[in-house]
Amino acid sequence: MRTKVLKTDQEYNEACERIYSLINSSEKAIEPDSSEGEELELLSLLVEKYEGEQHQMDAPDPIEAIKFRMEQMNLKQTDIAPLFGGKTRVSEVLNGKRTLTLKMITLLNRYLGIPLESLFSGNKEIKLEAGNKEKLLSISSIQEYLKGSRAAMI
């Protein structure tokens, strides 16, 4: 396979197929310095770059992130109630009747290891007023940051 920057889904699929065939071509491990090892590393980087550009995944909804982590750790609402300030409050948050506070977010990150990005993103209730948004977006350094990042502009 001729290695080049992936620009189409077809090229991406071909690269994935080649990676699969390289990995499964031998019972021995591929040596990193071998031609197969270098091809595998290069294709992996190209696939990762393409996926990052074409198939960006948004962070999960904060409540879904909490429920997922609870399931992973086999926790019940009563187990995590101290992080929320009580059984009633954890129920209200998990049912969407109350928003997460900064303290809850900090404790969930510290004690359950839920990434801060997962706990902050998805909060669609926090928005800038239209006038302030325009003022902020008129600043060139902020425009450059937003252009090159995955920051969500709402």
ZALOZA-35146 format. One line per 10 residues: their letters; for each residue x, y, z of C-alpha. Coordinates in nm, 2 decimals, decimal comma. Layout:
A = X Y Z  ...
// end
This chain:
MRTKVLKTDQ = 0,00 0,00 0,00  0,13 0,35 -0,09  0,13 0,55 0,23  -0,01 0,91 0,21  -0,23 1,15 0,40  -0,58 1,01 0,43  -0,84 1,24 0,27  -1,14 1,01 0,20  -1,34 0,75 0,38  -1,22 0,50 0,12
EYNEACERIY = -0,85 0,57 0,20  -0,93 0,55 0,57  -1,09 0,21 0,53  -0,80 0,08 0,32  -0,56 0,20 0,58  -0,76 0,02 0,85  -0,77 -0,30 0,65  -0,39 -0,28 0,60  -0,34 -0,23 0,97  -0,56 -0,53 1,04
SLINSSEKAI = -0,37 -0,75 0,79  -0,03 -0,64 0,93  -0,14 -0,72 1,28  -0,28 -1,06 1,18  -0,01 -1,16 0,93  0,21 -1,34 1,16  0,20 -1,52 1,49  0,52 -1,34 1,60  0,51 -0,98 1,73  0,60 -0,72 1,48
EPDSSEGEEL = 0,94 -0,56 1,55  0,91 -0,18 1,58  1,22 -0,13 1,36  1,11 -0,37 1,09  0,95 -0,24 0,77  0,62 -0,38 0,89  0,66 -0,21 1,22  0,73 0,12 1,07  0,44 0,09 0,82  0,21 -0,01 1,11
ELLSLLVEKY = 0,32 0,29 1,31  0,28 0,53 1,02  -0,06 0,40 0,92  -0,18 0,42 1,29  -0,08 0,78 1,30  -0,25 0,86 0,98  -0,57 0,68 1,09  -0,56 0,86 1,43  -0,52 1,20 1,25  -0,81 1,12 1,01
EGEQHQMDAP = -1,04 1,01 1,29  -0,96 1,32 1,50  -1,05 1,54 1,21  -1,34 1,35 1,06  -1,50 1,17 1,34  -1,48 1,39 1,64  -1,67 1,27 1,94  -1,83 1,51 2,17  -1,79 1,46 2,54  -2,08 1,27 2,69
DPIEAIKFRM = -2,36 1,44 2,88  -2,25 1,49 3,24  -2,53 1,28 3,38  -2,46 1,00 3,14  -2,09 1,01 3,24  -2,18 0,98 3,61  -2,42 0,69 3,54  -2,16 0,52 3,32  -1,90 0,55 3,60  -2,14 0,42 3,86
EQMNLKQTDI = -2,21 0,12 3,64  -1,83 0,06 3,59  -1,77 0,07 3,96  -2,09 -0,11 4,05  -2,22 0,18 4,26  -2,57 0,27 4,37  -2,71 0,62 4,42  -2,68 0,57 4,80  -2,30 0,50 4,76  -2,23 0,83 4,59
APLFGGKTRV = -2,48 1,04 4,79  -2,20 1,20 5,01  -2,06 1,35 4,69  -2,38 1,53 4,62  -2,48 1,63 4,97  -2,74 1,35 5,04  -2,97 1,09 4,89  -3,23 1,34 4,78  -2,99 1,56 4,60  -2,82 1,28 4,41
SEVLNGKRTL = -3,16 1,16 4,29  -3,25 1,51 4,18  -2,92 1,55 3,98  -2,94 1,21 3,82  -3,30 1,28 3,71  -3,22 1,62 3,56  -3,41 1,82 3,82  -3,10 1,99 3,96  -2,78 2,09 3,80  -2,43 1,99 3,91
TLKMITLLNR = -2,25 2,24 4,14  -1,88 2,31 4,12  -1,84 2,13 4,45  -2,02 1,82 4,31  -1,81 1,83 3,99  -1,48 1,85 4,19  -1,58 1,56 4,42  -1,69 1,34 4,13  -1,36 1,40 3,96  -1,16 1,34 4,28
YLGIPLESLF = -1,33 1,03 4,41  -1,47 0,86 4,10  -1,21 0,98 3,85  -1,47 1,12 3,61  -1,29 1,36 3,37  -1,37 1,73 3,43  -1,44 1,76 3,06  -1,72 1,51 3,08  -1,87 1,68 3,38  -1,86 2,03 3,24
SGNKEIKLEA = -1,95 1,98 2,88  -2,31 1,93 2,78  -2,43 2,19 3,02  -2,63 2,38 2,76  -2,79 2,61 3,02  -2,47 2,82 3,05  -2,46 3,07 2,77  -2,33 3,41 2,70  -2,58 3,69 2,62  -2,58 3,77 2,24
GNKEKLLSIS = -2,40 4,11 2,28  -2,13 3,97 2,50  -2,08 3,67 2,27  -2,03 3,91 1,97  -1,78 4,12 2,17  -1,58 3,81 2,28  -1,58 3,66 1,93  -1,44 3,99 1,78  -1,11 3,94 1,97  -0,86 3,78 1,73
SIQEYLKGSR = -0,68 3,57 1,99  -1,01 3,41 2,09  -1,10 3,35 1,73  -0,77 3,17 1,67  -0,82 2,96 1,98  -1,17 2,85 1,89  -1,06 2,78 1,53  -0,80 2,54 1,64  -0,97 2,37 1,93  -1,26 2,14 1,99
AAMI = -1,43 2,40 2,21  -1,80 2,41 2,15  -1,94 2,75 2,06  -2,30 2,78 2,18
// end
